Amino acid sequence: MIRSLVLGTVLGGLVAFLWSSVSWELIGWHEKTMLTFQNEDDVSAIVASHMKQSGTYLLPGGPPQEGLSPEQKKAAQSVLMEKMQKGPVMFAAIRQGGFGSFTRA
């Protein structure tokens, strides 16, 4: 029982690793879904001037919920939903300093 469980785990991990390698390195279909902004320099300057620290950001972001009454929370949630329906909506991982180097050109 334990032997088949370990064997299945190892083989499953190996298959997942091989498929991930093939799909990212050989097929390259993940790169086709990556889009760029029209003017990256402007977008980069705006993002850098409005971020507090490196991290994951959500736009539109909800207001802090601490200290709000139930009515205020409901009103804030309503405003947030309107903004989300209007758009744009963005989920971004942002790093202030950039990266040192990449291994793939």
N, C-alpha and C positions, 0 to 999 in steps of 0.2 A: 504493500500500500504506500509506504513512505517513498520507496524507490520510484514508483511510477509517478508520484506527485512531484518529486524532485526532478525527474527526467522531463516531465511535461512542463515544469516551470522553466528549466534551462532551455529546452527546445523552443518554447513559446517566446522567451526573451531573445533568443538568437534569431528567430524569424522576424520578430518586431524590429530588431536592430538592422537586419539585412534589408527589410522593406523600407525602413526609414532612410537608409543610406541610398538605396536605388531611387526612391521617389524624390529626394532632395538633391542628390548629386548628379544622377544620370538623366532623369526625366526633366527636372527643373520646372515642373508645372506650378510650384508654389510661387515662383518669381513672377509669373504672369498675373497673379492677383494683387501684386503690390503696385500701388499707384503713387504718383508724385504730385505735389502742388504746382500750380502754374508759375509762381514766383517764389522759389524756395528761400531766397535771401530775405524777402519781406516777411514771410511766415515765420522763419527762424528768429528774426529780430523781434517780432511781436510776441512770440511764445517766450523767448528768453527774458523779455522785459516784464512779463506778467506772471512768471512762475516763482514760487517761494523756494523750492528745493527740488532735487531729483525725486522722481516718483511716478506713480500712476495717476493720471488725471482723467476726469469725466466732465464733459461739456454737454449740456448744461449741468452744473453742479448744484446740488441742493444747499440751502442755507443751513447753518448749524441748528440742530433741533433742541439744544439745551436751553432751558429757561423759557421756552415758548408754551403758551397755554394750548389746550387742545384745539381751540378755534384758530389760533395763529398757525399751528402746525398744519391744519387742514387747508388754510388759505395758502400757505407756502407750498404745500403739495400740489395744489391746483395750479399755481403759477408755474411750478416745475413741469407739470404735465403739458401745459400749453406750450412752453418752450421746447419740450421734446417733440411735440407734434409738429411744431413750426420748423424746427431744425435750424442749423445743422446739429447733429449729434456726433460726438467724438469720444473715443476711448483711446488714450495714448499713454505709452510708457516713455517718459522723457528723462534724459540724462543731461545735466548741465555741462559737464566737462568734455563730453565726447569720448571717443575710444582712441587708444594709442595706435593700434594697427589691426589689420585684417589679414588673415592667411590666404584668402581667396580673392583673386583680382577680378 
